[in-house]
């Protein structure tokens, strides 16, 4: 896990990077150079500013007003810099690779690649909105802030994780459908071109999930394929809050301790079976001596547990340095996506009706995601069933894909053609 690839510092030589600082200065230099070059070409500065001034003004507003707000702060609330997230970077790689492959496939199918480049922003925006909306609805309680502005801000931080593949497929599909209808393109033909590219994007996107620590698998034995996540990762926090990481387990309904591992932190502290957990949470007293040079999200608190009127405390140095081993769900999903991309590209060589490859891709992903949810444990059962929301959606997608394939097969006016590479 590497949630933050690197941190752009808040200031250099005493001058801020963002806001009224270095980047704004570079923007002003760029404007001056642009005006100078325009003057050498015989254009007046007022003409340049009149035609391009709004764009430059937007850039300046973003630098001065937006970027300072997304900087990370230390425990005292002082800005320390802007984090470049591993998840966000892999998301960009996923988008770029998917668009490049789609443009190549379009050319091989005698479709102008410029159409793909024009469609890409629509698919990207639709996919991001769908993916984020799906996640926000599913985990809506996590985004509620003290103010409406804070709630909206929490919802918009998608580069830190929190995108659902099914939502991106649905949102992206609707956006592509709108674009195809608007430009009088065959949705089925465009779908066949794009579907393998989505799985290439999934390959890189799940590497981003690994960097972020989300979409993790369930507990497994120590082995060469197991993954271990550091403090502050979602799986570490879940194991810590369940007591498992310090060596005890308790019933979430009765709060009664049901097991204590021998030679664990809990056992060494004297915690025993049948005790009742009254409260559990971060021990913030350990943050007093934490470094102020790092973002507050990297400062490690301790753990406090109240059991039968007695408080137990462990500092960050006493707690385990990593979570217990879990299945590599992100890697399984990532390489499955790559395999699906290669498989669909290979199947493209088989003559078939327009849209059939898209239905095959959706069906295969539905089956793949249903099985993957057995490995993952970050989603609970929904609607009184043991199936996660993604598994329920998988049933729907599989049914619709089969119905779509039957409809495509029954069409007599659509000729059979090859989508070969």
N, C-alpha and C positions, 0 to 999 in steps of 0.2 A: 504494500500500500504506500502510495506517495501522493497524498491529497494535494499538496502544494509543491509544484515543481521548483519554483523560486519566488522570491519576494522582491518586488521593485521597491527600493527604500522610499521613505516619505520625503527625504530631502538629501541633497548633495551640496556640500560646501555652505551649509546653512540656508539654502534656498529650496523651497518645496518643489517636488517634481510636478505635482498636480495643482489645480487651482491657479492662483497667480504665481507662476513659477517657471520652471525650465521648459515644459512643453508649450505653454502659452508663448514664451519667448521665441521658441523655434517656429511656431505658427506665424508670428509676426514677421520673422525673418523670411519665411516662405512667401508671405504676401508681398513683402518688399521686393523679393527677387522676381515674383510673377509680374509685378507692376513695372519693374525695370526692363524685363524682357519684352513686355507689351509695348513700352515706350520706344524701344529700339526697332520694333516692327511698325511704328507709326501710329499706334493706338494711344488714345488718351487714357490716363489713369481713371478718370471718372467713368469712362465706358467699361473698363474692366471691373471696377467696383460695383457698377450698376448691374452688370450681368452675373457676377460671381459673388457679390457681397453677401447675399443671403446664406449661401453655402458656407462661406468663411465664418459668418456670424454664428451659424449652428455649431460648427466645429469649436469655436471659442466658448460658446455656452456650455457645451458638453465638458470641455476641459476645466472650466471654472466652477461649474455647478454640479455636474454629475459625477465625474471621476473622484473628487474628494470624498463623496458620500459612500463610495464602495471600498475605500481603504479600510484595512483592518486596524483595530485599536488594541492597546495593551490594557492591563487591568485597571489602569487609572483613566481609561478613556482617551488616551492620547494616540493620534495616528502613528503607525509604524511602517505602513507601506501597503502596496496592492499585491494580492496573491495571484499568481498565475497558476490556475488549477490544472492538474493532470486530466481530470474529467473533461474540462472545457477544451483542452488541446486535442484530446483524442476525438472529441465530438467534431472538431474542425477537420481533422484528418479523415474521419468517417465520411463527412459530407463531400470533401474534395475527391476522395477515391471513388465514391459512388457516382458522382457526376461525371468523372473522367471515364469510368467504365460504361456508363449509359451513353455518353457521346460516341464512344467507340462502337458500341452495339448498334446505335442508330445508323451510323455510317455504313456498317456491314449490312444493314437491312434497307439501305437506300433511302434513309430518312435524313434530312438535313440536320447535322449535329447542332446547328444554331438553335433549333427548336428546343433541344434539351437544355441548352444554356439559358434560354428564355424561360423555360418551365421550372428550372431548378429553384429560383427564389420562391416561387409559389409553393412548390413541394416542401422546401425547407421550412418556410413560415407555417404552412399547414401542419407539417409533421411536428414541429416544436410546440405549437399551440395544442394540438391533440395530445401529445405525449405529456405535456405539463398539466393540462386540464384533467386528464385521466388520473394522474398522480395526486393532484390537489384534491379532487373529489374523493379519492380512495383514502387519503390521509389528511383530511381537511382539518382535524384538530391540531395538527402540528404547525399550522400556518397562522393561527389566530394570534394577533399581536395586541398590544395595549391600545393602539390607535388604528384607524382604517389605513393610514399611510404605511404603517409598519406591516400590517397584514398584506397589503398589495406588494410591498417590497419583498416580503418573504416568498410570495408566490412567484416573483420574477427572477429569483436567484437559481435559474435552471442550470447554469454552468457548474454549480457545486453538486449536482446530482439531482435525482428526483424526476426522471423521465421514464415513461412506460412505453415499451416497444409497441404494444398493441395500440396505444393512443396515437403514436407516431404513424403507424400503418393506416389507421382510420383517417386521421387528419390529413396526412399526405395524399391518400387516395382521393379524398374529397377535393383537395386542391388541384390535383392532376385532372380529375374529372371536369372541374370547372374550366381549367385552362384548355382542355381538349375540346369541350363544347364550344367555348368562346372562339377557338381558332379552327373549328371544323375538322378536328383530327379524330381518328379512330381510337377510342379509349382502350379497346381490347388490344389493338396493336401496340399502343404506347405502353400498356401494362406489361406485355410480354418483353418489351425492351428493358423496362425498368426493374422488374421483379428480382433478377439475380443481383442487381446492384444494391438493393436494400440489404441483402444478406452480407455483402461485402462491408457495407456500413456497419452492420451489426457486429461483425468481426472486430473492427476497431473500437466501436462503441463499448463493447463489453470489457475491453482492455481498460477503458476509462472507468468502468464500474469497479474493476479491480483496484485501480489507483485510488478511487474514492472510498473503497471499502463497503459499498452498498451491494445489494443483490447477492448476499452471501449464502453459503450453504449451511447445512445442519452439522451438528457435532459428529466427529468421526474419530477413529483411533489414530494414534501417532503413526504416520507413514510417509513415504517419499512424495505422495501426491497431496498431502494435507497442506492447508494454508494456515498461517498464524498471523493475526492482525495485532497492531500495536494499541496502546491506550488511546482513548478518544475515538476509536473506530466504532461503527455501529455494533459490530458483533462483540467487541470488548465490553461496551457499555451494557449490552443486553445480558451477557454472562455475569457481569458485575452486579447488575440490579436483581438478577435471579438468585444471587448468592453462590452460584456454581463456581465462580472464579476464586472465591475465598474458601470454598470447601463445604458448603451446606446447601440443602435444598428445602424449600417450603411450599406448602399448598397455597396457591394464589387466592383461594376463596376463604379458607379458615386462617391463613397466615401461620399455620402450625408447622414447625420444623419436622421434616420427615426423614432426613438423612444427613449425616455429618461424615465427611471423609477423614480417615485417619491421617495423622501427621500433616494436616492442612492448617491454614491460618485460623480457621474457625475452631478446629479441635484444640490447637495450641492455646487459644484464647479462653477455652473452657465452655464453648457453646455445645449444647447437647440436644439430643432428640427430644421432641415434645415441647420444646420451648416455643413461645409465640412471638413472631416478629411484629413489633408495634410501628416501627418506621424505619426507613432506609433511604439514604441519599448522600450527596456530596458533603464532605467535610471541608468547608471553605476556609477554615482557619489556616490550612496549610498554604493558602495562596498569598499570605502576608509577605512571605520571604521569596516569592516567585520573582523571576527576572522581569523587569519592565521593558526590556529590549525586544521581547518576543510578543507576537499577537496573543491576546487573551485566550483564544481558542487552543493554543498550545500549552497553556499553563495547566498543570495537573493538580487537581484537588485530591484529598484523601477520601476515605469512605467511612461513614458512621452508620451503625446499626443499633437500634434499640430493641432489646429482647427481654421481656418480662421485667421491665423497669430498670434494666442495666444497659449502659451504653458501651459499645465496643467501637474502637477507632483504629484505622490503619492509615498510615501516611502513604504518599505516592511512591516513596522508596521501598515501602514494605509490600505493596501490592505487586502482583505478577507483572513482568515486563512485557508480556504478550498474552493474547487470548488463547484459550484452549483450541486444539486443532479442529478445523471445519473442512467440509468437502469443497473442492475448487469449482464452485458453481459458475463463477464468472468465466473461467477458462473453458469449462465444458460448453457453455453457451457460445463463447467466442469462436472456438474451433468448429463447433457445429454449424455456426453461421458461415464460416469459410467453406466447409464441406458442402453446404446447401448451395452456395454461390457457384462452386465448381460443377456440382451436379446439374443445376439448372442450365448453366452454360453448355454443358455436354448434351443435355436433352434438347437444347435448341436446334441441334442438327437433325432432329427427327421431324419430318413434315407433319404439321398439325394446324388446326384452325386457330385463328387469332383469338387470344384470350385464354386458351387452354393452358399455356405455360404459367400464366398468372394464377390460375386456379390451382394448379399443381403446387406452386410455391406457397400459396396461402394454406393449403391443406397440410403440406409437410410441416410448415411452421406450427400449425395448431397442434399436431401430434407431438412435435418436438417440445413445444412449450409445456404441454400437459405433463410430459415425463419429467422435464426439468423442474417443475414445481414440486415434485416429490423430493428432489435433492435440496431445493431452497426451503428456508424456514422463516423468511422475512414477511410472509403473507399468511394470515390466519384464514380459517374457514369462513365462508360467507353465507348469509341467508339460511342459517341453521343447518348447513351441510359441512362436510369435511373438505369441500373443494374450495380452493382460493378463487379470488375474482378472476385471475388469469386463466385458471382451468375452466371456469364457467364460460368465459369469453371464447376459449378454445373450442368448446362444444358448438357454440354459435357459428364461429368462423368455419369450422369443418363442415357443418351442415350447409351453410351458405355457399361454400366453395364447391361442394358436391352438386348442389342444385345448379350453380352457375355452369359447371362443366357439362351437366346434362342438357341445359338450355343451349350452350354453344354447340354441342354435338348435334342437336336437333335442327340447327339452322341450315337451310339449304342454299341460301344466297351467299354464304361466306365461303370462299374457296379455301381448300387446304393448302398451306404454304409452309415453307421451312423458315425458321428463324435462325439458321445456322450462323456461326461466327465467321 
